[in-house]
Structure formats: C-alpha cells, structure tokens
C-alpha cells in the first residue's frame, strides 16, 4: 500500500512538474511571438518611411518608380503637376519658405485624393497623382480646387504669396503606366509654356 501511495505521489509530482514546464515554455513562446510581432511591425513602419517623402509626406520617387515597374492594372487618369516659377519663390523668400510651399502643396494633394488614388512627389516641385476610376471633369475640379488654395497661400512671416501650378493629364486606358506618365509630363510642360506665352503677351496667367 505504501509503495502504491509513493508511486502515485511521484507520478503526481512528475505531472505537476511537466505541467509547470510546459506552462513556462508556453509563456516564453508567447513572449517571443509578441517580440517577433513587434519587430515585424517596426520593420513594416521602417519600410513605409523609406518610401515616404519626409517633407510632403507623400510617397517618394523610389516608390513611384517601383510601382510603375510593377505595371498594376490601374484605370483612370494620371496627372503630372508642377509649381510655376518655384525657383524664383525660393530665391525671393528663402529655402525655408520654399519647403513650406512644397509641404502645403503636398497636403493639398493628399486632401484631394481618395483611398483608391495614389500621389507621389516625383522630385523638386513636381508631383504625380493617379486618380482611379474618375471622370475627367471630376479630376479637373479637384485640380482647380488645389489651384484655388495655392493662389491664396500664406507663408509664415511673409504673408500671402500667390502660388500657381500647371498640370497635364492623360487617360490610362489599358496603356502602360510609364507611358501615361510621360504623356502627362509632356502635356504639363506644354501648359507651362502656354502660361508663359500668355503672361508675356499681357494676358491672364
């Protein structure tokens, strides 16, 4: 009887020991999973920052280049827009004011797009925006709204400074995104030349 009792006691102790061991291992595994999850989230955020333009908080040129190379099945319009005479504004008001203008332009663009649209800072004062599944008048209305706000732009310590910008837009009807961006870029340059010609002739900007 004593032998049986001892055996049962030993068995119970072994079971308790095994339960404690597996419980501790489970806790350690959970802690490790949490740590790995945090690390994955940190890396995801870090990767997001790599693709983000720190000034405008839009996606940057590297992100745009990669997206164009992936050739997504995107339907709608692509717009290339550029601030007019930005160098003159930089020279007149300084680079801090120039950064403020770019930041403001980026915020206006970000506010004008929906979740299915995409906006990038291509470089300098040039931006690329993809408007998905939108009619031309809708896209033009959004661009006019950005233009209206830029004409009333206010620079800290300088007051109101009207900023104008030009754009070109091209439909993405089954063509390569890169080709559409090139077309929109060319149309944007044509719009800038037309604006300069009107100004030189004394017409409205």
N, C-alpha and C positions, 0 to 999 in steps of 0.2 A: 504493500500500500504506500509506504514511504517512497519507494522507488518510482511508483507511478506519479505521485504528487510532485516529486522532484522533476520528473520528465515533463510534466505539464507546465510547471513553473519555468523551467528552462525554455520550453517551446514558446511560452507566452512572452518571455523576455526577448527571445530571438525575433518574434513577430513585431513586438514593440520597437526593437532596435531597427528592424528593416523598415518599419513604417516611418520612424524618425528620419532614417537615412534618405528614403525616397521623398519625404516631405521637404527636407532640406535641399535635396537636389532639384526638386520642382521649383522651390523658391529661387534657387540660383539660376535655373534656366529661365524663369520669368524675368528675373533682373537682367539677365543677358539679352533676352528678347527686347526688353524695354530699351536697353542701351543701344542695341542694334537699330531699333526703330528710330531712336533719337538721332543716331548717326546718319541714317538714310535721309531723314527729314532735313538735317543740316546740309548734307551734300546736295539735296534737291534745291534748297534755297540758294546755296552757293552757285549751283549751275544756273539758276534763274538770274542771279546777279551778274554772271558772266555775259548773259545775253541782254542785259539791261543797260541802256544809256544812262549814266548817273545824273546827267543834267536835266534831261527832259522826262526821264523815267519811262520812255518808250523803248520798245525793242531796238537793238542796235544793228549796225551794218552786217556784223557777222551772223546774227540771227536771220536777217533778210537774205543774205547770200545762201545760207544753208536751206532755207525754206524754198527759195527759187530752184535750187538744185534738186530738191525732193519732188518737184513737179506735182503739187497737190491738185486734186480735181476741184478747183475753186471757180465759181461762176459769179459774175457781177462786173465791177469796174475797178480799175487800178488808177490811182491819182498820184502824180508826182507834183509836189508843190515846193516853192522856194520863196524865201523872203526877198523883197526887192531892195537893192542898194544896202544890203546888210553891212558891207564893209564900211560904207560911209557913216552908218549909225555907230558902228564900233569905234571908228576914228573920232567921231564927234563927242560921243558920250562915255567912251571907255569900255574896256572888256567886261567889267562887272555889269554894266548896263546891258551890254550885248548878251551876256549869259541870262540876264533877267528876261530879255525879249525872247530868247530861244526857249527858256523854261515856260514862259507864258504861252508861246505858240504850241509847245508840246502838250500843255494842259488843255488848251482849246481843242486840239485834235483829239486827244484822249476822250474829252467830253462829248465829241461829235460822233463817236463810233459805238456800235452795238457789240454784243458778245461774239457774233459771227464775223465781225470785221477785224482787220489787223492793221496796226500802224507802226511804222519804223522811222527812226532818224537815220537817213541814208548817210549823212555826213555834213558837217558845216551847218548851213541853214536850209538844207534840203530834206524833205520828208517824203515817204512813200506810204500810201494808205490803200488798203484793199477793202472795198465795200461789197459785201456779199449779198447777192440776190436783191439788189436795189435798182430801181428805175433811174435813168439819167436825171430827170428833174429833182428827184429826192436827193441824189448826191450833190447836184449843183446847189440846192438850197442849203445843205449843210456847209458847203464851202463858202457860200455867201455869208452865212452866219459867222463863220470864223473870220472872214474878211472884215465884217462889220465891227467885231470886237477888237481886232487888231488896229483898226483905224482910230479907236478910242483908247489905245494902250497908254498906260500910265507908268512911268519909270520913277522909282523911288529917288527922291532928291532932285528930280529933273522935271516932274510934272507930266502933262500929256505929250506924248510923242507918237504921232500917227505912223503906223507901220502898214505897208501894203505888201501883198504877196501875189504871185502868179501861179497858175497851175495848168496842167494838161491831164486829160483823162482818156483812157482807152478801154473799150469793152474786152472782156476775157472770153469771148465766145469760142471755147474749145481750142484756143491757141496756147502756146507755151507762155507761162507767166513772165519769163525773162523777156520774151519778145514784146509782150504788152507793156512792161515797164519801160523798155527802150522807146516804144512809140509814145507813151505818155510823157517821157522825159523830153523828147523832141518837140512835142506839142507845147510843153511848158516853156521851152526856150523860145519858141515862136511867139507865145503870148507875151513873154518879157520883151522881145524885140518890138512887137506891136505896141506895147505900152510906152516904150521909149520913143518910138516914132510919133505917137500922139502927143507926148509931152514936148518933144522937140518942135512940133507943129503948133503948140499952144493949145491943144485940145485937152479934154479931161483925162486924168490918169486912169 
